[in-house]
Amino acid sequence: MTDTANLAADADAGLDAALDRYRVELTGYCYRMLGSSFDAEDAVQDTYVRAWRGYGKFEGRSSLRSWLYRIATNVCMDLLSAGNKRARPMDLSAPQHQASAVLNERPEVTWLEPVPDARVLPRTADPAEAALAKESVRLAFVAALQHLPPKQRAVLILREVLAWKADEVAALLETTTASVNSALQRARATLAARPARDSEPADPLDAEQAKLLEQYVSAFEAYDISRLTALLHEDAVLSMPPFDLWLQGHADIAAWHLNQGIGCKGSRLVPTTANGLPAFGQYRPRQDGRPGHVPWALQVLEVSDGRITGLNAFLDTDRWFPLFGLPEELPQSHEAEQGA
């Protein structure tokens, strides 16, 4: 290899390392913009392809980080130009009652998607910064963002989540500071009119949260529905994307588990985290009579004031379990360990 080729390879390796330094925070930004973990990954990949192609013209008038955010914002704006926005079942219809519940499936592009914490939350030693990052990827907050027009969404995330200055956002969006301040005001007003339900971050768990989750796992795996519903807030909700069904309140949630959801009896739960919230891979007993358990749902729990306020069961396990690094099945040996 010639000296020139060596220098080019070194430069390429240096750019790769520089770009990779921002991958997690850019994925978090794109996730908040798009509401989809897979779309966010694709958007970051597209951002890096554009950065590679345009790096020769990068004149350094802004930082590399600012330049990457400008590219990522343009990628997200392009994806949002079709007008699609992600939603939760609670955004689309009124709650049903268990006795008359209908399972109506909607396309994947309808739904706000969960995301593993490690993909979107950069490591930080600052507890306040970490808390804000987790708060800003909560399911309820990201769902609320979907009600904002794309420009307002970008402004709100950059100003209030990432703490950019108004003039920095104006430069990124190629607009004026006054326009940025106006967009932020309108975005705040929209979110104030649709307040996101509180939910507490789960990493690290405090003693009360840890006890609540331990009680939840015990009740669910024993399929003791009375004990399980005692852990729920009185107006807790149960949702199951890709179905638009959602239920609210102890009576309907308990009745669902004891009727349509009775197949979940005997399930096992494997802990993980999603969107800064406690989560579990749920495995149901095999239906063919063989030992072991197979994937059924990614459960993401919302918790507030010592009670569970949301049970979100994402049923497309072919997509979610590999993304979260959850095993393809639980063999008999795992059941023995769980019971030990």
LUMLODREN-305701 format. One record per residue (C-alpha): residue number from 1; chain; x, y, z. Coordinates in Angstrom, 3 decimals, decimal comma. Example, Ala and Ser with C-alpha at 12.3 -4.5 7.8 and 13.67 -1.06 7.14 Angstrom:
2
lumza mardren->1&lodren->A&c1->12,300&c2->-4,500&c3->7,800
lumza mardren->2&lodren->A&c1->13,670&c2->-1,060&c3->7,140
//
This chain:
340
lumza mardren->1&lodren->A&c1->0,000&c2->0,000&c3->0,000
lumza mardren->2&lodren->A&c1->1,384&c2->3,442&c3->-0,963
lumza mardren->3&lodren->A&c1->1,889&c2->6,279&c3->1,515
lumza mardren->4&lodren->A&c1->-1,037&c2->8,115&c3->-0,081
lumza mardren->5&lodren->A&c1->-3,272&c2->5,079&c3->0,325
lumza mardren->6&lodren->A&c1->-2,134&c2->4,709&c3->3,937
lumza mardren->7&lodren->A&c1->-3,001&c2->8,329&c3->4,660
lumza mardren->8&lodren->A&c1->-6,429&c2->7,894&c3->3,032
lumza mardren->9&lodren->A&c1->-7,098&c2->4,756&c3->5,090
lumza mardren->10&lodren->A&c1->-6,071&c2->6,568&c3->8,277
lumza mardren->11&lodren->A&c1->-8,378&c2->9,469&c3->7,392
lumza mardren->12&lodren->A&c1->-11,250&c2->7,064&c3->6,706
lumza mardren->13&lodren->A&c1->-10,689&c2->5,319&c3->10,039
lumza mardren->14&lodren->A&c1->-10,589&c2->8,670&c3->11,817
lumza mardren->15&lodren->A&c1->-13,862&c2->9,774&c3->10,247
lumza mardren->16&lodren->A&c1->-15,473&c2->6,433&c3->11,110
lumza mardren->17&lodren->A&c1->-14,461&c2->6,868&c3->14,742
lumza mardren->18&lodren->A&c1->-15,664&c2->10,476&c3->14,803
lumza mardren->19&lodren->A&c1->-19,032&c2->9,548&c3->13,324
lumza mardren->20&lodren->A&c1->-19,470&c2->6,576&c3->15,624
lumza mardren->21&lodren->A&c1->-19,008&c2->8,835&c3->18,654
lumza mardren->22&lodren->A&c1->-22,383&c2->10,431&c3->17,893
lumza mardren->23&lodren->A&c1->-24,345&c2->7,324&c3->16,881
lumza mardren->24&lodren->A&c1->-26,325&c2->6,855&c3->20,111
lumza mardren->25&lodren->A&c1->-27,336&c2->10,494&c3->20,548
lumza mardren->26&lodren->A&c1->-28,269&c2->10,796&c3->16,867
lumza mardren->27&lodren->A&c1->-30,356&c2->7,625&c3->17,108
lumza mardren->28&lodren->A&c1->-32,110&c2->9,107&c3->20,137
lumza mardren->29&lodren->A&c1->-32,796&c2->12,315&c3->18,228
lumza mardren->30&lodren->A&c1->-34,151&c2->10,476&c3->15,193
lumza mardren->31&lodren->A&c1->-36,249&c2->8,201&c3->17,422
lumza mardren->32&lodren->A&c1->-37,902&c2->11,179&c3->19,096
lumza mardren->33&lodren->A&c1->-38,537&c2->12,705&c3->15,668
lumza mardren->34&lodren->A&c1->-39,905&c2->9,538&c3->14,031
lumza mardren->35&lodren->A&c1->-41,369&c2->7,432&c3->16,855
lumza mardren->36&lodren->A&c1->-39,898&c2->4,255&c3->15,360
lumza mardren->37&lodren->A&c1->-36,781&c2->2,454&c3->16,540
lumza mardren->38&lodren->A&c1->-36,203&c2->0,880&c3->13,111
lumza mardren->39&lodren->A&c1->-36,826&c2->4,116&c3->11,195
lumza mardren->40&lodren->A&c1->-34,419&c2->5,872&c3->13,571
lumza mardren->41&lodren->A&c1->-31,673&c2->3,329&c3->12,844
lumza mardren->42&lodren->A&c1->-32,281&c2->3,739&c3->9,104
lumza mardren->43&lodren->A&c1->-32,234&c2->7,533&c3->9,420
lumza mardren->44&lodren->A&c1->-28,877&c2->7,485&c3->11,195
lumza mardren->45&lodren->A&c1->-27,454&c2->5,141&c3->8,581
lumza mardren->46&lodren->A&c1->-28,683&c2->7,492&c3->5,836
lumza mardren->47&lodren->A&c1->-27,177&c2->10,415&c3->7,769
lumza mardren->48&lodren->A&c1->-23,787&c2->8,707&c3->7,811
lumza mardren->49&lodren->A&c1->-23,954&c2->7,848&c3->4,118
lumza mardren->50&lodren->A&c1->-24,708&c2->11,503&c3->3,322
lumza mardren->51&lodren->A&c1->-21,943&c2->12,617&c3->5,682
lumza mardren->52&lodren->A&c1->-19,423&c2->10,349&c3->3,964
lumza mardren->53&lodren->A&c1->-20,433&c2->11,599&c3->0,549
lumza mardren->54&lodren->A&c1->-20,359&c2->15,248&c3->1,592
lumza mardren->55&lodren->A&c1->-17,367&c2->15,251&c3->3,917
lumza mardren->56&lodren->A&c1->-15,066&c2->16,646&c3->1,239
lumza mardren->57&lodren->A&c1->-17,243&c2->19,777&c3->1,146
lumza mardren->58&lodren->A&c1->-17,475&c2->20,088&c3->4,932
lumza mardren->59&lodren->A&c1->-15,666&c2->23,342&c3->5,581
lumza mardren->60&lodren->A&c1->-15,665&c2->23,219&c3->9,365
lumza mardren->61&lodren->A&c1->-17,715&c2->26,391&c3->9,784
lumza mardren->62&lodren->A&c1->-19,762&c2->24,436&c3->12,323
lumza mardren->63&lodren->A&c1->-18,761&c2->21,540&c3->14,543
lumza mardren->64&lodren->A&c1->-18,954&c2->18,008&c3->13,165
lumza mardren->65&lodren->A&c1->-21,751&c2->17,326&c3->15,669
lumza mardren->66&lodren->A&c1->-23,837&c2->20,285&c3->14,458
lumza mardren->67&lodren->A&c1->-23,261&c2->19,272&c3->10,847
lumza mardren->68&lodren->A&c1->-24,421&c2->15,714&c3->11,556
lumza mardren->69&lodren->A&c1->-27,538&c2->16,985&c3->13,326
lumza mardren->70&lodren->A&c1->-28,336&c2->19,170&c3->10,309
lumza mardren->71&lodren->A&c1->-28,079&c2->16,147&c3->8,024
lumza mardren->72&lodren->A&c1->-30,119&c2->13,978&c3->10,413
lumza mardren->73&lodren->A&c1->-32,811&c2->16,645&c3->10,657
lumza mardren->74&lodren->A&c1->-33,091&c2->16,794&c3->6,868
lumza mardren->75&lodren->A&c1->-33,311&c2->12,996&c3->6,684
lumza mardren->76&lodren->A&c1->-36,103&c2->12,969&c3->9,277
lumza mardren->77&lodren->A&c1->-37,950&c2->15,820&c3->7,568
lumza mardren->78&lodren->A&c1->-37,850&c2->13,864&c3->4,307
lumza mardren->79&lodren->A&c1->-39,290&c2->10,794&c3->6,049
lumza mardren->80&lodren->A&c1->-42,001&c2->12,887&c3->7,708
lumza mardren->81&lodren->A&c1->-43,015&c2->14,687&c3->4,515
lumza mardren->82&lodren->A&c1->-45,538&c2->11,936&c3->3,725
lumza mardren->83&lodren->A&c1->-47,509&c2->13,050&c3->6,778
lumza mardren->84&lodren->A&c1->-47,308&c2->9,755&c3->8,634
lumza mardren->85&lodren->A&c1->-47,155&c2->9,955&c3->12,403
lumza mardren->86&lodren->A&c1->-46,852&c2->7,163&c3->14,914
lumza mardren->87&lodren->A&c1->-49,538&c2->6,649&c3->17,551
lumza mardren->88&lodren->A&c1->-50,546&c2->4,557&c3->20,544
lumza mardren->89&lodren->A&c1->-53,917&c2->2,784&c3->20,678
lumza mardren->90&lodren->A&c1->-55,056&c2->5,397&c3->23,206
lumza mardren->91&lodren->A&c1->-54,536&c2->8,104&c3->20,560
lumza mardren->92&lodren->A&c1->-56,830&c2->6,465&c3->18,012
lumza mardren->93&lodren->A&c1->-60,026&c2->5,424&c3->19,765
lumza mardren->94&lodren->A&c1->-61,957&c2->5,249&c3->23,021
lumza mardren->95&lodren->A&c1->-61,320&c2->2,316&c3->25,392
lumza mardren->96&lodren->A&c1->-63,330&c2->-0,850&c3->24,833
lumza mardren->97&lodren->A&c1->-64,885&c2->-3,095&c3->27,447
lumza mardren->98&lodren->A&c1->-63,628&c2->-6,652&c3->27,814
lumza mardren->99&lodren->A&c1->-67,031&c2->-8,273&c3->27,181
lumza mardren->100&lodren->A&c1->-67,388&c2->-6,659&c3->23,751
lumza mardren->101&lodren->A&c1->-63,697&c2->-6,191&c3->22,867
lumza mardren->102&lodren->A&c1->-62,751&c2->-6,572&c3->19,193
lumza mardren->103&lodren->A&c1->-59,171&c2->-7,223&c3->18,065
lumza mardren->104&lodren->A&c1->-58,644&c2->-4,997&c3->15,031
lumza mardren->105&lodren->A&c1->-55,098&c2->-5,153&c3->13,656
lumza mardren->106&lodren->A&c1->-53,534&c2->-2,080&c3->12,039
lumza mardren->107&lodren->A&c1->-50,377&c2->-1,868&c3->9,887
lumza mardren->108&lodren->A&c1->-46,963&c2->-1,644&c3->11,563
lumza mardren->109&lodren->A&c1->-46,449&c2->1,943&c3->10,348
lumza mardren->110&lodren->A&c1->-49,353&c2->3,028&c3->12,573
lumza mardren->111&lodren->A&c1->-47,651&c2->2,358&c3->15,861
lumza mardren->112&lodren->A&c1->-45,265&c2->4,172&c3->18,133
lumza mardren->113&lodren->A&c1->-42,475&c2->1,660&c3->18,713
lumza mardren->114&lodren->A&c1->-40,458&c2->0,803&c3->21,814
lumza mardren->115&lodren->A&c1->-36,683&c2->1,186&c3->21,768
lumza mardren->116&lodren->A&c1->-33,887&c2->-0,336&c3->23,892
lumza mardren->117&lodren->A&c1->-32,352&c2->2,207&c3->26,251
lumza mardren->118&lodren->A&c1->-28,811&c2->1,465&c3->25,080
lumza mardren->119&lodren->A&c1->-29,679&c2->2,479&c3->21,498
lumza mardren->120&lodren->A&c1->-30,846&c2->6,003&c3->22,383
lumza mardren->121&lodren->A&c1->-29,501&c2->7,035&c3->25,800
lumza mardren->122&lodren->A&c1->-25,836&c2->8,143&c3->25,776
lumza mardren->123&lodren->A&c1->-23,846&c2->7,383&c3->28,903
lumza mardren->124&lodren->A&c1->-23,464&c2->10,349&c3->31,229
lumza mardren->125&lodren->A&c1->-22,193&c2->10,856&c3->34,763
lumza mardren->126&lodren->A&c1->-24,632&c2->13,727&c3->35,329
lumza mardren->127&lodren->A&c1->-27,778&c2->12,391&c3->37,088
lumza mardren->128&lodren->A&c1->-29,901&c2->15,378&c3->36,000
lumza mardren->129&lodren->A&c1->-28,839&c2->14,957&c3->32,372
lumza mardren->130&lodren->A&c1->-29,532&c2->11,222&c3->32,515
lumza mardren->131&lodren->A&c1->-32,985&c2->11,799&c3->34,036
lumza mardren->132&lodren->A&c1->-33,900&c2->14,304&c3->31,316
lumza mardren->133&lodren->A&c1->-32,748&c2->11,908&c3->28,583
lumza mardren->134&lodren->A&c1->-34,897&c2->9,088&c3->29,995
lumza mardren->135&lodren->A&c1->-37,875&c2->11,392&c3->30,456
lumza mardren->136&lodren->A&c1->-37,633&c2->12,457&c3->26,821
lumza mardren->137&lodren->A&c1->-37,877&c2->8,914&c3->25,393
lumza mardren->138&lodren->A&c1->-40,859&c2->7,821&c3->27,504
lumza mardren->139&lodren->A&c1->-43,620&c2->6,321&c3->25,376
lumza mardren->140&lodren->A&c1->-46,085&c2->9,034&c3->26,441
lumza mardren->141&lodren->A&c1->-43,679&c2->11,891&c3->25,657
lumza mardren->142&lodren->A&c1->-42,632&c2->10,530&c3->22,250
lumza mardren->143&lodren->A&c1->-46,320&c2->9,947&c3->21,437
lumza mardren->144&lodren->A&c1->-47,053&c2->13,568&c3->22,351
lumza mardren->145&lodren->A&c1->-44,255&c2->14,743&c3->20,045
lumza mardren->146&lodren->A&c1->-46,013&c2->13,045&c3->17,118
lumza mardren->147&lodren->A&c1->-48,774&c2->15,667&c3->17,349
lumza mardren->148&lodren->A&c1->-46,314&c2->18,431&c3->16,445
lumza mardren->149&lodren->A&c1->-45,488&c2->19,463&c3->12,873
lumza mardren->150&lodren->A&c1->-41,970&c2->18,290&c3->11,923
lumza mardren->151&lodren->A&c1->-40,265&c2->21,694&c3->12,306
lumza mardren->152&lodren->A&c1->-41,824&c2->22,315&c3->15,737
lumza mardren->153&lodren->A&c1->-40,875&c2->18,780&c3->16,752
lumza mardren->154&lodren->A&c1->-37,235&c2->19,404&c3->15,800
lumza mardren->155&lodren->A&c1->-37,154&c2->22,763&c3->17,567
lumza mardren->156&lodren->A&c1->-38,639&c2->21,398&c3->20,783
lumza mardren->157&lodren->A&c1->-36,239&c2->18,428&c3->20,892
lumza mardren->158&lodren->A&c1->-33,179&c2->20,520&c3->20,106
lumza mardren->159&lodren->A&c1->-34,046&c2->23,340&c3->22,522
lumza mardren->160&lodren->A&c1->-35,629&c2->21,537&c3->25,470
lumza mardren->161&lodren->A&c1->-34,169&c2->18,026&c3->25,339
lumza mardren->162&lodren->A&c1->-30,700&c2->18,637&c3->23,901
lumza mardren->163&lodren->A&c1->-30,349&c2->22,183&c3->25,324
lumza mardren->164&lodren->A&c1->-29,251&c2->23,864&c3->22,117
lumza mardren->165&lodren->A&c1->-29,345&c2->27,661&c3->22,050
lumza mardren->166&lodren->A&c1->-31,961&c2->29,362&c3->19,874
lumza mardren->167&lodren->A&c1->-29,340&c2->30,777&c3->17,507
lumza mardren->168&lodren->A&c1->-27,751&c2->27,327&c3->17,108
lumza mardren->169&lodren->A&c1->-31,109&c2->25,820&c3->16,170
lumza mardren->170&lodren->A&c1->-31,751&c2->28,708&c3->13,785
lumza mardren->171&lodren->A&c1->-28,436&c2->28,030&c3->12,044
lumza mardren->172&lodren->A&c1->-29,207&c2->24,302&c3->11,807
lumza mardren->173&lodren->A&c1->-32,675&c2->24,906&c3->10,345
lumza mardren->174&lodren->A&c1->-31,481&c2->27,837&c3->8,201
lumza mardren->175&lodren->A&c1->-34,056&c2->30,182&c3->9,682
lumza mardren->176&lodren->A&c1->-34,178&c2->33,079&c3->12,139
lumza mardren->177&lodren->A&c1->-33,939&c2->33,038&c3->15,916
lumza mardren->178&lodren->A&c1->-37,368&c2->34,687&c3->16,062
lumza mardren->179&lodren->A&c1->-38,822&c2->31,851&c3->13,966
lumza mardren->180&lodren->A&c1->-37,266&c2->29,266&c3->16,286
lumza mardren->181&lodren->A&c1->-38,661&c2->30,990&c3->19,379
lumza mardren->182&lodren->A&c1->-42,097&c2->31,187&c3->17,775
lumza mardren->183&lodren->A&c1->-42,021&c2->27,493&c3->16,814
lumza mardren->184&lodren->A&c1->-40,990&c2->26,562&c3->20,359
lumza mardren->185&lodren->A&c1->-43,864&c2->28,584&c3->21,820
lumza mardren->186&lodren->A&c1->-46,397&c2->26,863&c3->19,560
lumza mardren->187&lodren->A&c1->-44,938&c2->23,432&c3->20,327
lumza mardren->188&lodren->A&c1->-45,148&c2->24,068&c3->24,065
lumza mardren->189&lodren->A&c1->-48,770&c2->25,187&c3->23,710
lumza mardren->190&lodren->A&c1->-49,688&c2->22,027&c3->21,794
lumza mardren->191&lodren->A&c1->-48,071&c2->19,750&c3->24,374
lumza mardren->192&lodren->A&c1->-49,677&c2->21,676&c3->27,238
lumza mardren->193&lodren->A&c1->-53,069&c2->21,010&c3->25,661
lumza mardren->194&lodren->A&c1->-52,263&c2->17,273&c3->25,481
lumza mardren->195&lodren->A&c1->-50,280&c2->16,605&c3->28,671
lumza mardren->196&lodren->A&c1->-48,371&c2->13,308&c3->28,715
lumza mardren->197&lodren->A&c1->-49,199&c2->10,984&c3->31,545
lumza mardren->198&lodren->A&c1->-46,482&c2->10,781&c3->34,183
lumza mardren->199&lodren->A&c1->-44,294&c2->7,695&c3->34,324
lumza mardren->200&lodren->A&c1->-41,125&c2->7,193&c3->36,315
lumza mardren->201&lodren->A&c1->-37,766&c2->6,147&c3->34,838
lumza mardren->202&lodren->A&c1->-36,553&c2->2,675&c3->35,767
lumza mardren->203&lodren->A&c1->-32,774&c2->2,798&c3->35,637
lumza mardren->204&lodren->A&c1->-31,646&c2->2,748&c3->38,327
lumza mardren->205&lodren->A&c1->-34,664&c2->1,447&c3->40,222
lumza mardren->206&lodren->A&c1->-35,325&c2->2,857&c3->43,647
lumza mardren->207&lodren->A&c1->-36,354&c2->0,497&c3->46,469
lumza mardren->208&lodren->A&c1->-40,083&c2->1,158&c3->46,000
lumza mardren->209&lodren->A&c1->-39,952&c2->0,550&c3->42,248
lumza mardren->210&lodren->A&c1->-37,895&c2->-2,615&c3->42,680
lumza mardren->211&lodren->A&c1->-40,419&c2->-3,971&c3->45,179
lumza mardren->212&lodren->A&c1->-43,348&c2->-3,123&c3->42,888
lumza mardren->213&lodren->A&c1->-41,741&c2->-4,897&c3->39,918
lumza mardren->214&lodren->A&c1->-40,864&c2->-7,909&c3->42,054
lumza mardren->215&lodren->A&c1->-44,521&c2->-8,109&c3->43,129
lumza mardren->216&lodren->A&c1->-45,653&c2->-7,721&c3->39,517
lumza mardren->217&lodren->A&c1->-43,442&c2->-10,570&c3->38,278
lumza mardren->218&lodren->A&c1->-44,568&c2->-12,800&c3->41,135
lumza mardren->219&lodren->A&c1->-48,266&c2->-12,078&c3->40,520
lumza mardren->220&lodren->A&c1->-48,042&c2->-12,410&c3->36,727
lumza mardren->221&lodren->A&c1->-46,072&c2->-15,648&c3->36,726
lumza mardren->222&lodren->A&c1->-48,444&c2->-17,112&c3->39,335
lumza mardren->223&lodren->A&c1->-51,291&c2->-15,696&c3->37,229
lumza mardren->224&lodren->A&c1->-52,856&c2->-14,334&c3->40,390
lumza mardren->225&lodren->A&c1->-54,984&c2->-11,664&c3->38,725
lumza mardren->226&lodren->A&c1->-56,397&c2->-10,293&c3->41,979
lumza mardren->227&lodren->A&c1->-52,890&c2->-9,717&c3->43,253
lumza mardren->228&lodren->A&c1->-51,828&c2->-8,274&c3->39,891
lumza mardren->229&lodren->A&c1->-54,672&c2->-5,763&c3->39,639
lumza mardren->230&lodren->A&c1->-53,973&c2->-4,627&c3->43,204
lumza mardren->231&lodren->A&c1->-50,684&c2->-3,268&c3->41,826
lumza mardren->232&lodren->A&c1->-52,443&c2->-1,162&c3->39,171
lumza mardren->233&lodren->A&c1->-53,542&c2->2,435&c3->39,357
lumza mardren->234&lodren->A&c1->-57,343&c2->2,657&c3->39,335
lumza mardren->235&lodren->A&c1->-57,385&c2->3,996&c3->35,755
lumza mardren->236&lodren->A&c1->-54,446&c2->1,927&c3->34,459
lumza mardren->237&lodren->A&c1->-54,532&c2->1,025&c3->30,763
lumza mardren->238&lodren->A&c1->-53,711&c2->-2,153&c3->28,841
lumza mardren->239&lodren->A&c1->-52,762&c2->-1,952&c3->25,156
lumza mardren->240&lodren->A&c1->-51,555&c2->-4,570&c3->22,655
lumza mardren->241&lodren->A&c1->-50,153&c2->-3,201&c3->19,366
lumza mardren->242&lodren->A&c1->-50,579&c2->-4,132&c3->16,524
lumza mardren->243&lodren->A&c1->-54,204&c2->-4,305&c3->17,718
lumza mardren->244&lodren->A&c1->-55,918&c2->-0,985&c3->18,318
lumza mardren->245&lodren->A&c1->-57,776&c2->-2,387&c3->21,323
lumza mardren->246&lodren->A&c1->-57,097&c2->-0,817&c3->24,692
lumza mardren->247&lodren->A&c1->-58,751&c2->-1,345&c3->28,046
lumza mardren->248&lodren->A&c1->-58,890&c2->0,861&c3->31,123
lumza mardren->249&lodren->A&c1->-59,492&c2->0,118&c3->34,796
lumza mardren->250&lodren->A&c1->-59,169&c2->-2,874&c3->37,108
lumza mardren->251&lodren->A&c1->-62,369&c2->-4,648&c3->36,110
lumza mardren->252&lodren->A&c1->-61,757&c2->-4,795&c3->32,356
lumza mardren->253&lodren->A&c1->-58,029&c2->-5,551&c3->32,675
lumza mardren->254&lodren->A&c1->-58,700&c2->-8,393&c3->35,116
lumza mardren->255&lodren->A&c1->-61,523&c2->-9,776&c3->32,974
lumza mardren->256&lodren->A&c1->-59,307&c2->-9,713&c3->29,866
lumza mardren->257&lodren->A&c1->-56,591&c2->-11,751&c3->31,569
lumza mardren->258&lodren->A&c1->-59,132&c2->-14,306&c3->32,765
lumza mardren->259&lodren->A&c1->-60,920&c2->-14,630&c3->29,413
lumza mardren->260&lodren->A&c1->-59,360&c2->-13,665&c3->26,055
lumza mardren->261&lodren->A&c1->-55,905&c2->-13,496&c3->27,614
lumza mardren->262&lodren->A&c1->-56,051&c2->-16,757&c3->29,550
lumza mardren->263&lodren->A&c1->-53,386&c2->-18,237&c3->27,260
lumza mardren->264&lodren->A&c1->-50,876&c2->-16,098&c3->29,169
lumza mardren->265&lodren->A&c1->-51,326&c2->-18,284&c3->32,239
lumza mardren->266&lodren->A&c1->-48,039&c2->-19,983&c3->33,056
lumza mardren->267&lodren->A&c1->-45,954&c2->-17,276&c3->31,357
lumza mardren->268&lodren->A&c1->-42,406&c2->-16,379&c3->32,355
lumza mardren->269&lodren->A&c1->-40,930&c2->-12,870&c3->32,344
lumza mardren->270&lodren->A&c1->-37,344&c2->-11,864&c3->31,480
lumza mardren->271&lodren->A&c1->-36,410&c2->-8,303&c3->32,547
lumza mardren->272&lodren->A&c1->-35,087&c2->-5,617&c3->30,221
lumza mardren->273&lodren->A&c1->-35,634&c2->-1,866&c3->29,806
lumza mardren->274&lodren->A&c1->-37,272&c2->0,164&c3->27,047
lumza mardren->275&lodren->A&c1->-37,794&c2->3,905&c3->26,696
lumza mardren->276&lodren->A&c1->-36,288&c2->4,458&c3->30,135
lumza mardren->277&lodren->A&c1->-39,060&c2->2,276&c3->31,575
lumza mardren->278&lodren->A&c1->-39,139&c2->-1,208&c3->33,125
lumza mardren->279&lodren->A&c1->-39,866&c2->-3,894&c3->30,542
lumza mardren->280&lodren->A&c1->-40,079&c2->-7,673&c3->30,257
lumza mardren->281&lodren->A&c1->-39,904&c2->-10,258&c3->27,544
lumza mardren->282&lodren->A&c1->-43,010&c2->-12,391&c3->28,094
lumza mardren->283&lodren->A&c1->-42,803&c2->-16,076&c3->27,163
lumza mardren->284&lodren->A&c1->-45,945&c2->-18,239&c3->27,064
lumza mardren->285&lodren->A&c1->-45,973&c2->-22,040&c3->27,450
lumza mardren->286&lodren->A&c1->-45,644&c2->-23,912&c3->24,182
lumza mardren->287&lodren->A&c1->-48,993&c2->-24,820&c3->22,663
lumza mardren->288&lodren->A&c1->-47,729&c2->-28,159&c3->21,282
lumza mardren->289&lodren->A&c1->-47,294&c2->-29,721&c3->24,725
lumza mardren->290&lodren->A&c1->-43,491&c2->-29,735&c3->24,612
lumza mardren->291&lodren->A&c1->-41,643&c2->-28,230&c3->27,583
lumza mardren->292&lodren->A&c1->-40,374&c2->-24,688&c3->27,474
lumza mardren->293&lodren->A&c1->-41,767&c2->-21,245&c3->26,694
lumza mardren->294&lodren->A&c1->-41,849&c2->-19,179&c3->23,493
lumza mardren->295&lodren->A&c1->-42,013&c2->-15,395&c3->22,888
lumza mardren->296&lodren->A&c1->-45,386&c2->-13,730&c3->23,191
lumza mardren->297&lodren->A&c1->-44,958&c2->-10,023&c3->23,989
lumza mardren->298&lodren->A&c1->-42,557&c2->-7,279&c3->24,941
lumza mardren->299&lodren->A&c1->-44,200&c2->-5,755&c3->28,012
lumza mardren->300&lodren->A&c1->-43,326&c2->-2,117&c3->28,749
lumza mardren->301&lodren->A&c1->-44,668&c2->-0,862&c3->32,073
lumza mardren->302&lodren->A&c1->-45,450&c2->2,705&c3->33,024
lumza mardren->303&lodren->A&c1->-45,214&c2->3,410&c3->36,745
lumza mardren->304&lodren->A&c1->-46,216&c2->6,411&c3->38,832
lumza mardren->305&lodren->A&c1->-46,601&c2->6,983&c3->42,576
lumza mardren->306&lodren->A&c1->-46,028&c2->3,359&c3->43,496
lumza mardren->307&lodren->A&c1->-48,582&c2->1,900&c3->41,063
lumza mardren->308&lodren->A&c1->-48,524&c2->0,618&c3->37,489
lumza mardren->309&lodren->A&c1->-50,369&c2->3,015&c3->35,193
lumza mardren->310&lodren->A&c1->-49,703&c2->1,348&c3->31,850
lumza mardren->311&lodren->A&c1->-49,319&c2->-2,240&c3->30,609
lumza mardren->312&lodren->A&c1->-48,073&c2->-1,998&c3->27,016
lumza mardren->313&lodren->A&c1->-47,764&c2->-5,402&c3->25,343
lumza mardren->314&lodren->A&c1->-46,030&c2->-5,207&c3->21,951
lumza mardren->315&lodren->A&c1->-46,912&c2->-8,477&c3->20,271
lumza mardren->316&lodren->A&c1->-44,676&c2->-8,519&c3->17,181
lumza mardren->317&lodren->A&c1->-41,956&c2->-10,529&c3->18,899
lumza mardren->318&lodren->A&c1->-40,184&c2->-11,388&c3->15,625
lumza mardren->319&lodren->A&c1->-39,186&c2->-7,716&c3->15,514
lumza mardren->320&lodren->A&c1->-38,807&c2->-6,850&c3->19,182
lumza mardren->321&lodren->A&c1->-37,033&c2->-9,796&c3->20,782
lumza mardren->322&lodren->A&c1->-33,938&c2->-9,700&c3->18,509
lumza mardren->323&lodren->A&c1->-33,749&c2->-5,899&c3->18,889
lumza mardren->324&lodren->A&c1->-33,768&c2->-6,211&c3->22,690
lumza mardren->325&lodren->A&c1->-31,395&c2->-9,187&c3->22,743
lumza mardren->326&lodren->A&c1->-34,030&c2->-11,469&c3->24,266
lumza mardren->327&lodren->A&c1->-33,660&c2->-15,252&c3->23,757
lumza mardren->328&lodren->A&c1->-35,663&c2->-17,042&c3->21,070
lumza mardren->329&lodren->A&c1->-37,179&c2->-19,368&c3->23,668
lumza mardren->330&lodren->A&c1->-36,930&c2->-20,333&c3->27,318
lumza mardren->331&lodren->A&c1->-35,958&c2->-23,979&c3->27,755
lumza mardren->332&lodren->A&c1->-37,004&c2->-26,141&c3->30,688
lumza mardren->333&lodren->A&c1->-33,733&c2->-25,343&c3->32,487
lumza mardren->334&lodren->A&c1->-34,717&c2->-21,665&c3->32,681
lumza mardren->335&lodren->A&c1->-38,019&c2->-22,588&c3->34,304
lumza mardren->336&lodren->A&c1->-36,150&c2->-24,536&c3->36,945
lumza mardren->337&lodren->A&c1->-33,873&c2->-21,547&c3->37,592
lumza mardren->338&lodren->A&c1->-36,885&c2->-19,231&c3->37,866
lumza mardren->339&lodren->A&c1->-38,464&c2->-21,491&c3->40,450
lumza mardren->340&lodren->A&c1->-35,261&c2->-21,889&c3->42,459
//
